[in-house]
Structures are given as structure tokens and as C-alpha cells.
């Protein structure tokens, strides 16, 4: 549930060391969850400079199949993530938020949705929501539908090109 797109941040890059740290933290979840939002676009893209206008790395949106919920929650707890209550708890989408703080006061936020009807692609071992379906999640699960990755993917899909870097 990212912040709205901010055109004033064009050209500003994410901290690549922090993204690397976050990706290491996500590694144990690779086979258990389906990545969505900015991290899905990240995994679907070839290596690139991580510009803030391209896709969001502030939080990690994941989908979990109902049969994996307990396993994922246990893993989050084991890895020192803490459940955080939000205004979205208890709404129609089965939603949870977890956070983990690091020594440098940075935090990794995981927005956790339970869903069973997903189209999945596997990119370098990372399970992601298929780009066509992912685009339908903007305005429902994700809020920044004006980021570069979303706009570019929509244009490619209109031309019959599925934007996957494999």
C-alpha cells in the first residue's frame, strides 16, 4: 500500500545496499509467497538502477495461498518480524502487516494478503504475480498506478508483449 506517485522524485535512486539487505531478508519466503507491487516489477526487470519513480521498494507486497498462511506467519515470527495493526485490518481483503527494524533504524514492511486465485510467473526462483493480473491490482491492493514500471508494462501488454525479463 504505497504512497501516491511523486513526480518530484524522478531521478532519485533507492539505497542499493538497503535493497540488497531487504532481498536477503525475503529469500526464505521465495517458495512460500507470491510477490506483488514494486518488488514484483523489480524481479521481472533486468538489472537496472533502482529509481524511486520506477517502482516502490518501501514495502513488500506479498500474496500467500490460504494453505501457507500459518507457515509464513511462523517464519515471519522466527525472523523477528512483528505484526503491526493498521486501519486496513479486518477489511474484505485478508490483510496483515509485518515490520522488522534494523540497527540503522531502517525498517522492512511486509504487506501480506491472502489470496488463492493468482496467475504466477517464476523469475529466477522468485514467484511473482503475472504482469497482466498485477496491473488489475492497482487501485485495489496497490495505490501507485502511475509509476514507471506500471505505465510501461501497461503499454507493452497493449501491444501484446508480456514484460518479463527471463
C-alpha positions in Angstrom: 0.0 0.0 0.0 2.5 2.5 -1.3 2.3 6.3 -1.2 0.9 8.0 -4.3 3.3 8.6 -7.2 5.5 11.6 -6.7 6.9 13.1 -9.9 9.3 15.3 -7.8 11.3 12.2 -7.0 12.2 11.5 -10.7 15.9 10.7 -10.8 16.2 9.8 -7.1 17.6 6.3 -6.5 16.8 3.8 -3.8 19.7 2.8 -1.5 21.1 -0.2 -3.3 22.6 -1.6 -0.1 19.2 -1.4 1.6 17.5 -3.1 -1.3 20.2 -5.9 -1.2 19.6 -6.3 2.6 15.8 -6.5 2.0 16.2 -9.0 -0.7 18.3 -11.2 1.6 15.6 -10.9 4.2 13.0 -12.0 1.6 15.0 -15.1 0.4 13.4 -17.5 2.9 10.0 -16.6 1.6 10.9 -17.3 -2.1 8.9 -20.5 -2.4 6.1 -19.7 0.0 4.8 -16.3 -1.2 3.9 -14.5 -4.5 5.5 -11.1 -4.8 3.4 -8.2 -6.0 3.7 -4.5 -6.4 7.1 -2.9 -6.7 9.0 -6.0 -5.7 7.3 -8.0 -8.4 8.3 -5.4 -11.0 11.8 -5.5 -9.5 12.1 -9.3 -10.0 10.5 -9.1 -13.5 13.0 -6.4 -14.7 16.5 -6.9 -15.9 19.2 -5.4 -13.6 18.9 -1.6 -13.5 19.4 1.5 -11.4 16.6 1.4 -8.8 15.0 4.8 -9.3 12.2 5.8 -7.0 9.8 6.6 -9.8 10.3 3.2 -11.5 8.8 1.1 -8.7 8.4 1.2 -5.0 10.8 -0.6 -2.6 9.4 1.0 0.6 7.3 -2.0 1.4 6.9 -5.6 0.1 3.5 -6.7 -1.1 3.1 -10.4 -0.9 0.2 -12.8 -1.6 0.0 -16.0 0.4 -2.2 -19.0 -0.5 -4.5 -19.9 2.4 -2.7 -23.2 3.0 0.6 -21.4 3.5 -0.6 -18.7 5.9 0.5 -20.4 9.1 3.9 -21.4 7.7 4.5 -17.8 6.5 3.4 -16.3 9.8 5.7 -18.7 11.8 8.6 -17.8 9.5 8.0 -14.1 9.9 7.9 -14.5 13.7 11.1 -16.7 13.6 12.9 -13.9 11.6 11.9 -11.3 14.1 9.1 -9.6 12.1 6.4 -8.1 14.3 2.7 -7.8 13.4 1.6 -4.1 13.1 -2.0 -3.1 13.4 -3.3 -0.9 10.6 -6.6 0.7 9.5 -6.9 -2.0 6.9 -7.1 -4.9 9.3 -10.4 -6.7 9.1 -11.5 -5.3 5.7 -12.7 -7.6 3.0 -9.2 -8.5 1.8 -7.5 -10.7 4.3 -4.6 -8.3 5.1 -1.8 -8.2 7.6 1.3 -6.0 8.0 4.6 -7.1 9.5 7.7 -4.9 10.2 11.3 -5.6 11.0 13.7 -2.9 12.2 17.4 -2.9 11.5 20.3 -1.4 13.5 20.4 1.7 11.3 16.7 2.4 12.2 15.5 1.3 8.7 12.5 -1.0 8.6 11.2 -3.6 6.2 7.5 -3.5 5.9 5.7 -6.6 4.5 2.0 -6.1 3.4 0.6 -9.6 3.5 -2.6 -10.5 1.6 -4.3 -14.0 1.5 -5.5 -14.9 -2.0 -5.9 -18.2 -3.9 -6.7 -17.2 -7.5 -3.4 -15.9 -8.7 -1.6 -16.2 -12.1 2.1 -16.7 -11.2 5.3 -16.4 -13.1 8.6 -17.6 -11.7 11.6 -15.3 -12.3 15.0 -16.6 -11.1 13.2 -18.6 -8.4 11.0 -15.6 -7.2 7.3 -16.2 -7.6 5.5 -13.0 -8.9 2.0 -12.1 -9.9 1.8 -12.3 -13.7 2.0 -8.8 -15.2 -1.5 -8.8 -16.7 -3.1 -9.7 -13.4 -0.7 -7.4 -11.4 -2.0 -4.4 -13.4 -5.5 -5.2 -12.3 -4.4 -4.9 -8.6 -3.7 -1.2 -8.8 -6.5 0.8 -7.0 -7.3 -2.4 -5.0 -4.2 -3.7 -3.4 -1.6 -1.2 -4.6 -2.1 2.5 -4.9 0.7 3.9 -7.2 -0.5 3.1 -10.7 1.5 5.9 -12.2 5.0 4.5 -11.5 7.2 3.9 -14.5 7.0 0.1 -14.3 3.2 0.1 -14.2 2.8 2.5 -17.1 5.5 0.8 -19.2 4.0 -2.7 -18.5 0.5 -1.5 -19.5 1.9 -0.1 -22.8 3.7 -3.3 -23.6 0.7 -5.5 -22.7 -1.5 -3.3 -25.0 1.0 -4.3 -27.8 0.8 -8.0 -26.9 4.2 -8.1 -25.2 4.4 -9.6 -21.7 7.0 -7.7 -19.8 9.1 -10.4 -18.2 12.9 -10.5 -18.1 13.8 -14.1 -18.2 
